[in-house]
């Protein structure tokens, strides 16, 4: 009976899906914010192309993913362990993407 009561009291924001979504969107939002503050006269497509040619796209992407650490620690502090797991999953996918892009 105690187990059922604990499940009902669980926060709806404490789910791996929410954590994964947040973990995926935070770096994307940070990347767009950097673009918005950095280059006002360059189209987004040219901005990404320039970063790619300078070999800075992966580095900037890695820095954007670094912000996931702050959100992850927030989930842990709030005791949203399931959301933290989803956040970790999204971060691992970003890390795999960085490894693959560095290989090619």
C-alpha positions as CSV (number, residue, x, y, z in Angstrom):
1,X,0.0,0.0,0.0
2,X,2.9,2.4,0.8
3,X,4.4,1.9,-2.7
4,X,1.1,2.8,-4.4
5,X,0.9,6.0,-2.4
6,X,4.4,7.0,-3.3
7,X,3.7,6.5,-7.0
8,X,0.6,8.7,-6.8
9,X,2.6,11.6,-5.1
10,X,5.3,11.6,-7.8
11,X,5.7,14.9,-9.6
12,X,4.6,14.9,-13.2
13,X,7.8,16.7,-14.2
14,X,9.9,13.9,-12.8
15,X,10.0,11.6,-15.9
16,X,12.7,10.5,-18.2
17,X,10.9,12.0,-21.2
18,X,10.8,15.5,-19.7
19,X,14.5,15.2,-18.7
20,X,15.4,14.1,-22.2
21,X,13.4,16.9,-23.8
22,X,15.0,19.5,-21.5
23,X,18.4,18.0,-22.1
24,X,18.0,18.2,-25.8
25,X,16.5,21.7,-25.9
26,X,18.8,23.5,-23.5
27,X,21.9,23.3,-25.7
28,X,19.9,24.2,-28.8
29,X,18.5,27.3,-27.1
30,X,22.0,28.3,-25.9
31,X,23.3,27.9,-29.5
32,X,20.6,30.1,-30.9
33,X,21.2,32.6,-28.1
34,X,24.9,32.7,-29.0
35,X,24.0,33.2,-32.6
36,X,21.5,36.0,-31.8
37,X,24.0,37.9,-29.7
38,X,27.1,37.2,-31.8
39,X,26.2,37.7,-35.4
40,X,23.4,40.1,-36.3
41,X,24.1,40.6,-40.0
42,X,24.8,37.0,-41.0
43,X,22.1,34.4,-41.9
44,X,21.9,31.4,-39.6
45,X,22.9,29.1,-42.5
46,X,26.1,31.1,-43.2
47,X,26.8,31.3,-39.5
48,X,26.8,27.5,-39.2
49,X,28.8,27.2,-42.4
50,X,31.4,29.6,-41.1
51,X,31.7,27.8,-37.8
52,X,32.1,24.5,-39.7
53,X,34.9,25.9,-41.9
54,X,36.7,27.3,-38.8
55,X,36.3,23.9,-37.1
56,X,34.5,25.7,-34.3
57,X,31.0,24.2,-34.7
58,X,31.7,21.1,-32.6
59,X,33.6,23.1,-30.0
60,X,30.7,25.6,-29.6
61,X,28.2,22.7,-29.5
62,X,30.2,21.1,-26.8
63,X,30.1,24.3,-24.7
64,X,26.4,24.5,-25.2
65,X,26.0,20.9,-23.9
66,X,28.0,21.9,-20.8
67,X,25.0,23.9,-19.6
68,X,23.2,20.5,-19.2
69,X,25.3,20.0,-16.1
70,X,23.6,22.9,-14.3
71,X,20.2,21.6,-15.2
72,X,21.2,18.1,-14.2
73,X,22.3,19.3,-10.8
74,X,19.0,21.2,-10.5
75,X,17.1,18.0,-11.1
76,X,19.2,16.2,-8.6
77,X,18.6,18.9,-6.0
78,X,14.9,18.8,-6.6
79,X,15.0,15.0,-6.2
80,X,13.8,14.5,-9.8
81,X,15.9,11.4,-10.4
82,X,13.9,10.2,-13.4
83,X,14.3,13.6,-15.1
84,X,18.0,13.5,-14.3
85,X,18.2,10.2,-16.1
86,X,16.6,11.6,-19.2
87,X,18.9,14.6,-19.1
88,X,21.9,12.2,-18.8
89,X,20.6,10.3,-21.8
90,X,20.3,13.4,-24.0
91,X,23.8,14.5,-22.9
92,X,25.2,11.1,-23.8
93,X,23.6,11.4,-27.3
94,X,25.2,14.8,-27.8
95,X,28.6,13.3,-26.7
96,X,28.2,10.5,-29.3
97,X,27.4,13.1,-31.9
98,X,30.6,15.0,-31.0
99,X,32.6,11.8,-31.2
100,X,31.2,10.9,-34.6
101,X,31.8,14.4,-36.0
102,X,35.4,14.4,-34.8
103,X,35.9,11.0,-36.4
104,X,34.9,12.4,-39.8
